[in-house]
């Protein structure tokens, strides 16, 4: 997860293949999902889940830090 210009970039690897999603910072929402307890990055109908390898009790910290970084842009 990184901020590049006006975009929040989420990259993850599944079975050796890297998938990249770009979200405009003006339209992105970060929420702690009830489904699976992961963190969801959303913009319109596009959603990506992150935080799979983060301890469940620390995922709310990730949500807070991402929101803070997005508002600081």
DSSP file (Angstrom, degrees, kcal/mol; ACC not computed):
  #  RESIDUE AA STRUCTURE BP1 BP2  ACC     N-H-->O    O-->H-N    N-H-->O    O-->H-N    TCO  KAPPA ALPHA  PHI   PSI    X-CA   Y-CA   Z-CA
    1    1 A X              0   0    0      0, 0.0     2,-0.3     0, 0.0     9,-0.2   0.000 360.0 360.0 360.0 128.6    0.0    0.0    0.0
    2    2 A X  E     -A    9   0A   0      7,-2.4     7,-3.6     2,-0.0     2,-0.5  -0.989 360.0-124.0-151.1 158.4    1.4    3.4   -1.0
    3    3 A X  E     +A    8   0A   0     -2,-0.3     2,-0.4     5,-0.2     5,-0.2  -0.925  28.3 175.6-103.6 126.5    0.5    6.9   -1.9
    4    4 A X  E >   -A    7   0A   0      3,-2.8     3,-1.3    -2,-0.5     2,-0.3  -0.905  60.2 -57.3-133.5 104.5    1.7    8.1   -5.2
    5    5 A X  T 3  S-     0   0    0     -2,-0.4     0, 0.0     1,-0.2     0, 0.0  -0.473 121.8 -12.8  64.1-124.4    0.5   11.6   -6.2
    6    6 A X  T 3  S+     0   0    0     -2,-0.3    19,-2.5    -3,-0.1    20,-0.4   0.074 122.9  84.5 -96.4  22.3   -3.3   11.6   -6.2
    7    7 A X  E <   -AB   4  24A   0     -3,-1.3    -3,-2.8    17,-0.3     2,-0.6  -0.968  64.8-144.2-131.0 142.5   -3.6    7.9   -5.9
    8    8 A X  E     -AB   3  23A   0     15,-3.1    15,-2.4    -2,-0.4     2,-0.5  -0.926  28.9-154.9 -96.1 121.9   -3.6    5.2   -3.2
    9    9 A X  E     -AB   2  22A   0     -7,-3.6    -7,-2.4    -2,-0.6     2,-0.5  -0.865  12.3-171.8-105.7 129.3   -1.9    2.2   -4.8
   10   10 A X  E     + B   0  21A   0     11,-2.8    11,-2.7    -2,-0.5     2,-0.4  -0.981   7.2 178.1-121.2 120.2   -2.6   -1.3   -3.5
   11   11 A X  E     + B   0  20A   0     -2,-0.5     2,-0.3     9,-0.2     9,-0.2  -0.974   4.1 168.1-121.0 135.6   -0.5   -4.2   -4.8
   12   12 A X  E     - B   0  19A   0      7,-2.2     7,-3.4    -2,-0.4     2,-0.5  -0.993  26.2-131.8-144.9 153.4   -0.8   -7.8   -3.7
   13   13 A X  E     + B   0  18A   0     -2,-0.3     2,-0.4     5,-0.2     5,-0.2  -0.891  19.9 179.4-109.8 130.6    0.6  -11.1   -4.9
   14   14 A X  E >  S- B   0  17A   0      3,-2.6     3,-1.7    -2,-0.5    -2,-0.0  -0.983  75.2 -18.3-130.2 119.3   -1.5  -14.2   -5.4
   15   15 A X  T 3  S-     0   0    0     -2,-0.4    -1,-0.1     1,-0.3     3,-0.1   0.870 128.8 -50.3  53.2  42.9    0.1  -17.4   -6.8
   16   16 A X  T 3  S+     0   0    0      1,-0.2     2,-0.5     0, 0.0    -1,-0.3   0.473 116.0 113.1  80.3   1.3    3.1  -15.5   -8.1
   17   17 A X  E <   -B   14   0A   0     -3,-1.7    -3,-2.6     2,-0.0     2,-0.5  -0.932  59.7-140.7-112.4 127.1    1.0  -12.9   -9.9
   18   18 A X  E     -B   13   0A   0     -2,-0.5     2,-0.4    -5,-0.2    -5,-0.2  -0.719  14.0-163.8 -88.6 128.5    1.0   -9.2   -8.8
   19   19 A X  E     -B   12   0A   0     -7,-3.4    -7,-2.2    -2,-0.5     2,-0.4  -0.938   4.6-163.0-111.9 135.4   -2.3   -7.4   -8.9
   20   20 A X  E     -B   11   0A   0     -2,-0.4     2,-0.4    -9,-0.2    -9,-0.2  -0.962   7.0-174.4-122.5 132.4   -2.3   -3.6   -8.7
   21   21 A X  E     -B   10   0A   0    -11,-2.7   -11,-2.8    -2,-0.4     2,-0.5  -0.984   8.2-157.8-124.7 138.2   -5.3   -1.4   -7.9
   22   22 A X  E     -B    9   0A   0     -2,-0.4     2,-0.4   -13,-0.2   -13,-0.2  -0.964   7.5-172.1-118.9 130.5   -5.3    2.4   -8.0
   23   23 A X  E     -B    8   0A   0    -15,-2.4   -15,-3.1    -2,-0.5     2,-0.2  -0.982  27.9-121.1-123.0 126.0   -7.7    4.5   -6.1
   24   24 A X  E >>  -B    7   0A   0     -2,-0.4     3,-1.8   -17,-0.2     4,-1.0  -0.488  22.0-136.2 -63.4 128.6   -8.1    8.3   -6.5
   25   25 A X  T 34 S+     0   0    0    -19,-2.5     3,-0.3     1,-0.3    -1,-0.2   0.790 101.2  61.4 -61.0 -27.4   -7.4    9.8   -3.1
   26   26 A X  T 34 S+     0   0    0    -20,-0.4    -1,-0.3     1,-0.2   -19,-0.1   0.735 116.2  30.5 -69.8 -21.0  -10.4   12.1   -3.4
   27   27 A X  T <4 S+     0   0    0     -3,-1.8    17,-0.4     2,-0.0    -1,-0.2   0.397  91.7 112.4-119.5   0.7  -12.8    9.2   -3.7
   28   28 A X     <  -     0   0    0     -4,-1.0     2,-0.4    -3,-0.3    15,-0.2  -0.525  43.0-165.2 -84.2 144.4  -11.3    6.4   -1.6
   29   29 A X  E     -C   42   0B   0     13,-2.8    13,-3.1    -2,-0.2     2,-0.5  -0.976   5.4-156.4-124.4 141.2  -12.8    5.1    1.6
   30   30 A X  E     +C   41   0B   0     -2,-0.4     2,-0.3    11,-0.2    11,-0.2  -0.979  22.3 168.0-119.7 122.2  -11.1    2.9    4.1
   31   31 A X  E     -C   40   0B   0      9,-2.5     9,-3.4    -2,-0.5     2,-0.9  -0.952  40.8-118.7-134.6 152.2  -13.2    0.8    6.4
   32   32 A X  E     -C   39   0B   0     -2,-0.3     7,-0.2     7,-0.2     2,-0.1  -0.828  43.4-134.7 -88.7 109.5  -12.8   -2.1    8.8
   33   33 A X        -     0   0    0      5,-2.6     4,-0.3    -2,-0.9    -1,-0.0  -0.359  15.5-153.9 -71.3 139.1  -14.9   -4.8    7.2
   34   34 A X  S    S+     0   0    0      2,-0.1     2,-0.8     3,-0.1     3,-0.2   0.858  83.1  81.3 -73.3 -37.9  -17.2   -6.9    9.2
   35   35 A X  S >  S-     0   0    0      1,-0.2     3,-0.7     2,-0.1    -2,-0.1  -0.588 122.6 -16.5 -72.9 106.8  -16.9   -9.7    6.6
   36   36 A X  T 3  S-     0   0    0     -2,-0.8    -1,-0.2     1,-0.2    -2,-0.1   0.321  98.8-101.8  82.0 -10.0  -13.6  -11.5    7.5
   37   37 A X  T 3  S+     0   0    0     -4,-0.3    -1,-0.2     1,-0.2    -3,-0.1   0.605  79.8 136.3  70.8  11.0  -12.4   -8.6    9.7
   38   38 A X    <   -     0   0    0     -3,-0.7    -5,-2.6    -6,-0.1     2,-0.4  -0.349  61.5-101.7 -85.3 170.5  -10.1   -7.3    7.0
   39   39 A X  E     -CD  32  50B   0     11,-2.3    11,-3.1    -7,-0.2     2,-0.5  -0.792  35.7-151.2 -91.4 132.4   -9.6   -3.7    6.0
   40   40 A X  E     -CD  31  49B   0     -9,-3.4    -9,-2.5    -2,-0.4     2,-0.5  -0.904   8.9-159.7-110.3 133.7  -11.4   -2.7    2.8
   41   41 A X  E     -CD  30  48B   0      7,-2.9     7,-2.2    -2,-0.5     2,-0.4  -0.956  25.7-176.9-105.9 123.4  -10.2    0.1    0.5
   42   42 A X  E     +CD  29  47B   0    -13,-3.1   -13,-2.8    -2,-0.5     2,-0.3  -0.929  26.3 166.2-129.7 147.0  -13.1    1.2   -1.6
   43   43 A X  E >  S- D   0  46B   0      3,-2.2     3,-1.9    -2,-0.4     2,-0.2  -0.792  73.2 -44.7-154.4 112.8  -13.9    3.6   -4.5
   44   44 A X  T 3  S-     0   0    0    -17,-0.4    -1,-0.1     1,-0.3     0, 0.0  -0.465 123.2 -22.3  62.7-131.1  -17.2    3.3   -6.2
   45   45 A X  T 3  S+     0   0    0     -2,-0.2     2,-0.5    -3,-0.1    -1,-0.3   0.501 116.6 100.4 -88.1  -4.9  -17.8   -0.4   -6.9
   46   46 A X  E <   +D   43   0B   0     -3,-1.9    -3,-2.2     2,-0.0     2,-0.4  -0.723  48.3 173.1 -89.2 125.8  -14.1   -1.3   -6.7
   47   47 A X  E     -D   42   0B   0     -2,-0.5     2,-0.4    -5,-0.2    -5,-0.2  -0.995  12.6-175.6-134.5 137.7  -13.0   -2.9   -3.4
   48   48 A X  E     -D   41   0B   0     -7,-2.2    -7,-2.9    -2,-0.4     2,-0.4  -0.997  18.3-139.8-130.4 136.8   -9.8   -4.5   -2.3
   49   49 A X  E     +D   40   0B   0     -2,-0.4     2,-0.3    -9,-0.2    -9,-0.2  -0.806  25.5 174.2 -96.8 136.8   -9.1   -6.1    1.1
   50   50 A X  E     +D   39   0B   0    -11,-3.1   -11,-2.3    -2,-0.4   -38,-0.0  -0.848  47.2  61.1-132.0 168.7   -5.8   -5.6    2.9
   51   51 A X    >   +     0   0    0     -2,-0.3     3,-1.5   -13,-0.2    -1,-0.1   0.605  53.0 139.8  90.9  14.1   -4.4   -6.5    6.2
   52   52 A X  T 3  S+     0   0    0      1,-0.3     4,-0.1    -3,-0.1    -2,-0.1   0.844  77.9  40.5 -58.8 -35.5   -4.6  -10.3    5.8
   53   53 A X  T 3  S+     0   0    0      2,-0.1     2,-0.4     3,-0.0    -1,-0.3   0.279  96.6  98.1-100.1  10.9   -1.2  -10.8    7.5
   54   54 A X  S <  S-     0   0    0     -3,-1.5     5,-0.1     1,-0.1    -4,-0.0  -0.793  89.2 -98.1 -96.2 139.9   -1.7   -8.2   10.2
   55   55 A X    >>  -     0   0    0     -2,-0.4     3,-2.3     1,-0.1     4,-0.6  -0.316  32.8-124.0 -55.2 135.3   -2.9   -9.3   13.6
   56   56 A X  G >4 S+     0   0    0      1,-0.3     3,-0.9     2,-0.2     4,-0.4   0.818 109.7  57.8 -54.2 -34.7   -6.7   -8.9   13.8
   57   57 A X  G 34 S+     0   0    0      1,-0.2    -1,-0.3     2,-0.1     4,-0.1   0.582 107.8  48.5 -75.2  -7.4   -6.4   -6.7   16.9
   58   58 A X  G X> S+     0   0    0     -3,-2.3     4,-1.3     1,-0.1     3,-0.8   0.430  82.4  91.6-107.6  -2.0   -4.1   -4.2   15.0
   59   59 A X  H <X S+     0   0    0     -3,-0.9     4,-2.0    -4,-0.6    -2,-0.1   0.831  80.4  60.1 -65.4 -31.0   -6.2   -3.8   11.9
   60   60 A X  H 3> S+     0   0    0     -4,-0.4     4,-2.2     1,-0.2    -1,-0.3   0.828 101.4  55.8 -64.8 -29.0   -8.0   -0.8   13.4
   61   61 A X  H <> S+     0   0    0     -3,-0.8     4,-2.7     2,-0.2    -1,-0.2   0.901 105.3  51.2 -67.4 -41.1   -4.6    0.9   13.6
   62   62 A X  H  X S+     0   0    0     -4,-1.3     4,-2.6     2,-0.2     5,-0.2   0.917 109.0  51.1 -60.5 -44.0   -4.1    0.3    9.9
   63   63 A X  H  X S+     0   0    0     -4,-2.0     4,-2.4     1,-0.2    -2,-0.2   0.940 112.0  47.0 -57.8 -48.2   -7.5    1.9    9.2
   64   64 A X  H  X S+     0   0    0     -4,-2.2     4,-2.5     1,-0.2    -2,-0.2   0.918 113.3  47.8 -61.2 -45.5   -6.6    4.9   11.3
   65   65 A X  H  X S+     0   0    0     -4,-2.7     4,-2.4     2,-0.2    -1,-0.2   0.885 112.3  48.6 -67.0 -39.0   -3.2    5.3    9.7
   66   66 A X  H  X S+     0   0    0     -4,-2.6     4,-2.4     2,-0.2    -1,-0.2   0.928 112.6  48.2 -65.8 -44.0   -4.5    5.0    6.1
   67   67 A X  H  X S+     0   0    0     -4,-2.4     4,-1.9    -5,-0.2    -2,-0.2   0.914 112.1  49.9 -61.0 -42.7   -7.3    7.6    6.8
   68   68 A X  H  X S+     0   0    0     -4,-2.5     4,-1.3     1,-0.2    -2,-0.2   0.929 111.4  48.0 -61.2 -46.5   -4.7   10.0    8.4
   69   69 A X  H  X S+     0   0    0     -4,-2.4     4,-0.6     1,-0.2    -1,-0.2   0.887 110.6  52.1 -63.5 -39.1   -2.4    9.6    5.4
   70   70 A X  H >< S+     0   0    0     -4,-2.4     3,-0.5     1,-0.2    -1,-0.2   0.862 110.9  46.8 -66.5 -35.4   -5.2   10.2    2.9
   71   71 A X  H 3< S+     0   0    0     -4,-1.9    -1,-0.2     1,-0.2    -2,-0.2   0.713 106.1  59.6 -79.1 -19.5   -6.4   13.4    4.7
   72   72 A X  H 3<        0   0    0     -4,-1.3    -1,-0.2     1,-0.2    -2,-0.2   0.622 360.0 360.0 -81.0 -13.3   -2.8   14.7    4.9
   73   73 A X    <<        0   0    0     -4,-0.6    -1,-0.2    -3,-0.5    -2,-0.1   0.478 360.0 360.0 -74.7 360.0   -2.5   14.6    1.1
